[in-house]
Amino acid sequence: VQLQASGGGLVQAGGSLRLSCAASGSGASRNGMGWYRQAPGKQREWVATIARGGATNYADFVKGRFALSRDNDINTVYLQMNSLIPADTAVYYCNMWVRNNNYWGQGTLVTVSS
């Protein structure tokens, strides 16, 4: 299984970005996926999850600002990030469990300037 994350970049506070995570490999199709982030000097933290059936959950600090969606035809999950704040600056990682194995994307850097 491979996860390819993309879409990070530099944005001003209040702006938006859309991250993508494309999954490939045996068992990866239509699986649930999580997003995590790691800010400089901090531990990695959970951001949001979309389940296999499409149900979503969000960490309190992104509720109302971030939204998950998926395109099952191309096995890609999107994290739409709106109203970004400097505290959202981090490397964002996508994550997937497939048959009891945990897979991570390579991370994509999001930098929010004040």
N, CA, C and O of each residue as an XYZ file, in Angstrom:
456
protein
N       0.847     -1.192      0.000
C       0.000      0.000      0.000
C       0.880      1.239      0.000
O       1.859      1.323      0.741
N       0.518      2.194     -0.838
C       1.229      3.476     -0.861
C       0.229      4.614     -0.728
O      -0.850      4.588     -1.318
N       0.611      5.611      0.060
C      -0.190      6.802      0.228
C       0.625      7.996     -0.253
O       1.749      8.212      0.202
N       0.067      8.753     -1.156
C       0.756      9.910     -1.724
C      -0.007     11.171     -1.341
O      -1.091     11.440     -1.857
N       0.578     11.935     -0.431
C      -0.049     13.173      0.025
C       0.482     14.352     -0.778
O       1.649     14.383     -1.169
N      -0.391     15.315     -1.015
C       0.016     16.511     -1.749
C      -0.914     17.666     -1.406
O      -1.941     17.480     -0.753
N      -0.545     18.853     -1.852
C      -1.417     19.999     -1.703
C      -0.980     21.026     -0.686
O      -1.603     22.081     -0.567
N       0.077     20.741      0.050
C       0.544     21.698      1.035
C       1.144     22.931      0.382
O       1.357     22.969     -0.830
N       1.413     23.936      1.202
C       2.007     25.156      0.682
C       1.954     26.263      1.701
O       1.652     26.044      2.874
N       2.251     27.448      1.239
C       2.246     28.642      2.091
C       0.973     29.430      1.830
O       0.628     29.704      0.680
N       0.282     29.789      2.896
C      -0.963     30.528      2.767
C      -1.055     31.543      3.896
O      -0.518     31.321      4.981
N      -1.720     32.630      3.647
C      -1.924     33.619      4.696
C      -3.049     33.189      5.622
O      -3.934     32.427      5.234
N      -3.004     33.679      6.835
C      -4.070     33.395      7.795
C      -5.408     33.795      7.196
O      -5.546     34.851      6.580
N      -6.395     32.918      7.393
C      -7.708     33.135      6.815
C      -7.899     32.481      5.474
O      -9.016     32.413      4.963
N      -6.825     32.003      4.903
C      -6.878     31.371      3.596
C      -7.263     29.906      3.654
O      -7.601     29.369      4.709
N      -7.203     29.272      2.487
C      -7.616     27.885      2.366
C      -6.591     27.078      1.573
O      -5.862     27.604      0.733
N      -6.566     25.804      1.867
C      -5.788     24.838      1.102
C      -6.578     23.546      1.042
O      -7.398     23.265      1.916
N      -6.324     22.761      0.002
C      -6.911     21.429     -0.073
C      -5.792     20.413     -0.215
O      -5.018     20.433     -1.172
N      -5.733     19.529      0.762
C      -4.774     18.437      0.706
C      -5.424     17.216      0.065
O      -6.631     16.997      0.166
N      -4.591     16.444     -0.585
C      -5.056     15.208     -1.204
C      -4.199     14.045     -0.719
O      -3.017     14.214     -0.418
N      -4.797     12.884     -0.646
C      -4.041     11.675     -0.354
C      -4.562     10.569     -1.256
O      -5.703     10.125     -1.128
N      -3.716     10.139     -2.157
C      -4.080      9.084     -3.099
C      -3.546      7.755     -2.582
O      -2.363      7.626     -2.269
N      -4.423      6.784     -2.498
C      -4.046      5.469     -2.000
C      -3.952      4.473     -3.142
O      -4.769      4.491     -4.062
N      -2.958      3.611     -3.080
C      -2.817      2.577     -4.094
C      -2.307      1.307     -3.444
O      -1.702      1.335     -2.372
N      -2.563      0.188     -4.112
C      -2.099     -1.084     -3.592
C      -3.246     -1.964     -3.132
O      -4.385     -1.520     -2.986
N      -2.917     -3.191     -2.916
C      -3.919     -4.183     -2.545
C      -4.549     -3.855     -1.207
O      -3.852     -3.653     -0.212
N      -5.874     -3.802     -1.189
C      -6.594     -3.544      0.044
C      -6.840     -2.089      0.353
O      -7.550     -1.773      1.308
N      -6.263     -1.183     -0.444
C      -6.371      0.240     -0.124
C      -7.654      0.869     -0.647
O      -8.033      1.963     -0.226
N      -8.303      0.195     -1.541
C      -9.470      0.782     -2.185
C     -10.594      1.018     -1.199
O     -10.999      0.105     -0.479
N     -11.101      2.246     -1.163
C     -12.281      2.624     -0.382
C     -12.113      2.436      1.109
O     -13.104      2.424      1.839
N     -10.897      2.291      1.579
C     -10.659      2.150      3.011
C     -10.842      3.481      3.731
O     -10.800      4.551      3.124
N     -11.045      3.384      5.031
C     -11.042      4.590      5.828
C      -9.653      5.209      5.844
O      -8.651      4.527      5.628
N      -9.607      6.510      6.103
C      -8.319      7.197      6.118
C      -8.323      8.285      7.176
O      -9.331      8.949      7.413
N      -7.188      8.444      7.795
C      -7.027      9.496      8.779
C      -6.001     10.516      8.338
O      -5.114     10.231      7.534
N      -6.141     11.710      8.884
C      -5.133     12.763      8.693
C      -4.580     13.136     10.063
O      -5.318     13.267     11.041
N      -3.291     13.299     10.104
C      -2.595     13.722     11.308
C      -1.699     14.894     10.936
O      -1.449     15.163      9.761
N      -1.224     15.580     11.963
C      -0.272     16.651     11.676
C       0.772     16.714     12.790
O       0.540     16.290     13.922
N       1.922     17.257     12.423
C       2.998     17.415     13.397
C       3.620     18.788     13.205
O       4.234     19.081     12.180
N       3.442     19.608     14.212
C       4.025     20.948     14.184
C       5.459     20.873     14.702
O       5.807     19.931     15.414
N       6.284     21.840     14.359
C       7.677     21.830     14.821
C       7.767     21.739     16.334
O       7.145     22.527     17.046
N       8.538     20.782     16.823
C       8.740     20.630     18.254
C       7.585     20.010     19.005
O       7.593     19.966     20.235
N       6.585     19.527     18.273
C       5.412     18.946     18.935
C       5.190     17.517     18.468
O       5.737     17.083     17.454
N       4.380     16.799     19.225
C       4.049     15.436     18.840
C       3.019     15.430     17.724
O       2.262     16.384     17.548
N       3.005     14.352     16.984
C       2.004     14.193     15.951
C       0.629     14.082     16.602
O       0.472     13.425     17.631
N      -0.367     14.732     15.994
C      -1.709     14.703     16.561
C      -2.727     14.381     15.476
O      -2.538     14.693     14.301
N      -3.787     13.760     15.902
C      -4.866     13.390     15.000
C      -5.667     14.631     14.610
O      -5.924     15.505     15.438
N      -6.059     14.693     13.331
C      -6.819     15.826     12.814
C      -8.241     15.411     12.431
O      -9.212     16.041     12.849
N      -8.350     14.359     11.644
C      -9.671     13.979     11.136
C      -9.608     12.576     10.563
O      -8.541     12.077     10.208
N     -10.778     11.948     10.480
C     -10.877     10.608      9.909
C     -12.130     10.499      9.065
O     -13.188     11.017      9.421
N     -11.993      9.828      7.957
C     -13.171      9.456      7.165
C     -13.217      7.939      7.117
O     -12.247      7.281      6.741
N     -14.366      7.397      7.507
C     -14.515      5.951      7.579
C     -14.816      5.369      6.204
O     -15.110      6.088      5.249
N     -14.735      4.066      6.140
C     -14.987      3.364      4.883
C     -16.352      3.738      4.313
O     -16.501      3.903      3.102
N     -17.337      3.869      5.183
C     -18.687      4.206      4.739
C     -18.916      5.687      4.513
O     -19.987      6.090      4.057
N     -17.908      6.509      4.832
C     -18.019      7.944      4.566
C     -18.238      8.802      5.789
O     -18.188     10.028      5.691
N     -18.481      8.194      6.946
C     -18.661      8.993      8.156
C     -17.356      9.706      8.499
O     -16.268      9.159      8.316
N     -17.480     10.916      8.993
C     -16.291     11.711      9.303
C     -16.260     12.114     10.771
O     -17.296     12.260     11.419
N     -15.053     12.287     11.272
C     -14.836     12.793     12.617
C     -13.684     13.783     12.578
O     -12.736     13.625     11.807
N     -13.777     14.793     13.409
C     -12.782     15.853     13.407
C     -12.326     16.173     14.824
O     -13.098     16.090     15.779
N     -11.071     16.534     14.932
C     -10.580     17.054     16.205
C     -11.269     18.387     16.474
O     -11.619     19.118     15.547
N     -11.456     18.690     17.744
C     -12.183     19.914     18.101
C     -11.551     21.162     17.496
O     -12.250     22.110     17.137
N     -10.216     21.155     17.386
C      -9.547     22.373     16.941
C      -9.695     22.631     15.444
O      -9.259     23.677     14.963
N     -10.301     21.698     14.689
C     -10.542     21.949     13.263
C     -12.016     21.880     12.890
O     -12.380     22.145     11.744
N     -12.856     21.531     13.839
C     -14.287     21.431     13.539
C     -14.815     22.759     13.022
O     -14.524     23.822     13.569
N     -15.591     22.672     11.965
C     -16.151     23.871     11.363
C     -15.223     24.555     10.379
O     -15.648     25.448      9.647
N     -13.951     24.147     10.349
C     -12.991     24.761      9.426
C     -12.475     23.777      8.386
O     -12.222     24.161      7.244
N     -12.317     22.530      8.761
C     -11.791     21.496      7.863
C     -12.919     20.550      7.473
O     -13.855     20.330      8.241
N     -12.818     20.000      6.278
C     -13.821     19.045      5.819
C     -13.174     17.973      4.956
O     -12.346     18.258      4.091
N     -13.570     16.740      5.212
C     -13.074     15.601      4.453
C     -14.062     15.214      3.367
O     -15.276     15.332      3.533
N     -13.518     14.753      2.260
C     -14.340     14.166      1.212
C     -13.500     13.108      0.505
O     -12.286     13.032      0.694
N     -14.158     12.301     -0.304
C     -13.391     11.269     -0.995
C     -13.956     11.035     -2.378
O     -15.145     11.221     -2.635
N     -13.064     10.620     -3.258
C     -13.437     10.200     -4.612
C     -13.030      8.739     -4.730
O     -11.857      8.424     -4.933
N     -13.997      7.863     -4.604
C     -13.694      6.437     -4.590
C     -13.204      5.940     -5.957
O     -12.501      4.933     -6.046
N     -13.580      6.647     -7.000
C     -13.144      6.206     -8.339
C     -11.634      6.274     -8.495
O     -11.045      5.491     -9.241
N     -11.009      7.211     -7.791
C      -9.555      7.347     -7.897
C      -8.868      7.125     -6.552
O      -7.697      7.465     -6.384
N      -9.603      6.551     -5.593
C      -9.035      6.210     -4.280
C      -8.288      7.385     -3.652
O      -7.155      7.250     -3.189
N      -8.943      8.517     -3.649
C      -8.316      9.732     -3.115
C      -9.224     10.375     -2.077
O     -10.436     10.487     -2.260
N      -8.605     10.789     -0.995
C      -9.304     11.522      0.062
C      -8.775     12.948      0.079
O      -7.577     13.185     -0.079
N      -9.677     13.882      0.271
C      -9.332     15.293      0.284
C      -9.599     15.894      1.667
O     -10.594     15.572      2.316
N      -8.716     16.749      2.092
C      -8.906     17.500      3.330
C      -8.958     18.979      2.948
O      -7.934     19.604      2.672
N     -10.158     19.514      2.939
C     -10.331     20.936      2.647
C     -10.139     21.718      3.934
O     -10.832     21.483      4.923
N      -9.198     22.646      3.915
C      -8.861     23.406      5.109
C      -9.173     24.878      4.858
O      -8.565     25.517      3.999
N     -10.112     25.397      5.606
C     -10.529     26.788      5.476
C     -10.214     27.560      6.751
O      -9.939     26.969      7.795
N     -10.255     28.863      6.658
C     -10.016     29.731      7.820
C      -8.747     29.332      8.546
O      -8.731     29.212      9.771
N      -7.701     29.131      7.796
C      -6.447     28.660      8.389
C      -5.858     29.716      9.315
O      -5.969     30.919      9.081
N      -5.234     29.223     10.366
C      -4.577     30.072     11.362
C      -3.129     29.618     11.499
O      -2.804     28.484     11.149
N      -2.258     30.485     12.000
C      -0.846     30.088     12.133
C      -0.637     28.793     12.917
O       0.314     28.056     12.653
N      -1.516     28.512     13.878
C      -1.381     27.277     14.667
C      -1.618     26.030     13.828
O      -1.324     24.922     14.277
N      -2.142     26.190     12.623
C      -2.328     25.037     11.734
C      -1.039     24.680     10.985
O      -0.995     23.682     10.266
N      -0.015     25.478     11.151
C       1.258     25.192     10.497
C       1.824     23.866     10.999
O       2.040     23.678     12.197
N       2.059     22.958     10.065
C       2.525     21.619     10.427
C       2.773     20.820      9.152
O       2.403     21.232      8.052
N       3.400     19.684      9.331
C       3.437     18.689      8.267
C       2.215     17.793      8.455
O       1.984     17.258      9.539
N       1.453     17.642      7.406
C       0.230     16.856      7.452
C       0.467     15.500      6.803
O       1.034     15.394      5.715
N       0.015     14.467      7.508
C       0.212     13.095      7.056
C      -1.130     12.390      6.909
O      -2.027     12.568      7.734
N      -1.263     11.600      5.869
C      -2.418     10.721      5.778
C      -2.020      9.329      6.254
O      -0.854      8.936      6.211
N      -3.022      8.612      6.703
C      -2.787      7.338      7.384
C      -3.903      6.362      7.052
O      -5.069      6.741      6.946
N      -3.530      5.110      6.890
C      -4.535      4.096      6.564
C      -4.141      2.767      7.179
O      -2.971      2.384      7.163
N      -5.132      2.064      7.722
C      -4.944      0.694      8.188
C      -5.466     -0.255      7.112
O      -6.595     -0.126      6.636
N      -4.628     -1.194      6.748
C      -5.026     -2.221      5.791
C      -4.606     -3.567      6.342
O      -3.416     -3.851      6.477
N      -5.578     -4.384      6.656
C      -5.308     -5.753      7.156
C      -4.291     -5.708      8.300
O      -3.261     -6.381      8.260
N      -4.595     -4.915      9.303
C      -3.786     -4.819     10.524
C      -2.408     -4.211     10.314
O      -1.572     -4.257     11.216
N      -2.162     -3.653      9.161
C      -0.916     -2.938      8.911
C      -1.223     -1.445      8.780
O      -2.217     -1.048      8.172
N      -0.358     -0.644      9.358
C      -0.552      0.799      9.387
C       0.372      1.463      8.364
O       1.577      1.211      8.349
N      -0.199      2.302      7.521
C       0.572      2.952      6.460
C       0.463      4.469      6.585
O      -0.584      5.011      6.940
N       1.579      5.137      6.282
C       1.628      6.591      6.331
C       2.066      7.155      4.988
O       2.915      6.584      4.304
N       1.474      8.282      4.626
C       1.980      9.034      3.497
C       3.249      9.767      3.900
O       3.654      9.735      5.062
N       3.870     10.426      2.934
C       5.168     11.041      3.183
C       5.057     12.396      3.857
O       6.074     12.950      4.276
N       3.873     12.941      3.974
C       3.693     14.235      4.610
C       3.758     15.374      3.616
O       4.504     15.335      2.637
N       2.958     16.387      3.893
C       2.970     17.594      3.061
C       2.919     18.803      3.995
O       2.099     18.854      4.912
N       3.785     19.756      3.757
C       3.965     20.873      4.668
C       2.952     21.980      4.394
O       2.786     22.441      3.264
N       2.295     22.380      5.447
C       1.379     23.523      5.397
C       1.947     24.615      6.288
O       2.212     24.392      7.469
N       2.128     25.779      5.722
C       2.633     26.919      6.479
C       1.628     28.056      6.370
O       1.280     28.494      5.273
N       1.170     28.526      7.521
C       0.185     29.607      7.567
C       0.865     30.839      8.160
O       1.303     30.820      9.310
N       0.950     31.882      7.389
C       1.597     33.112      7.853
C       0.562     34.055      8.455
O      -0.599     34.086      8.047
N       1.024     34.822      9.439
C       0.100     35.755     10.117
C       0.074     37.107      9.422
O      -0.644     38.009      9.854
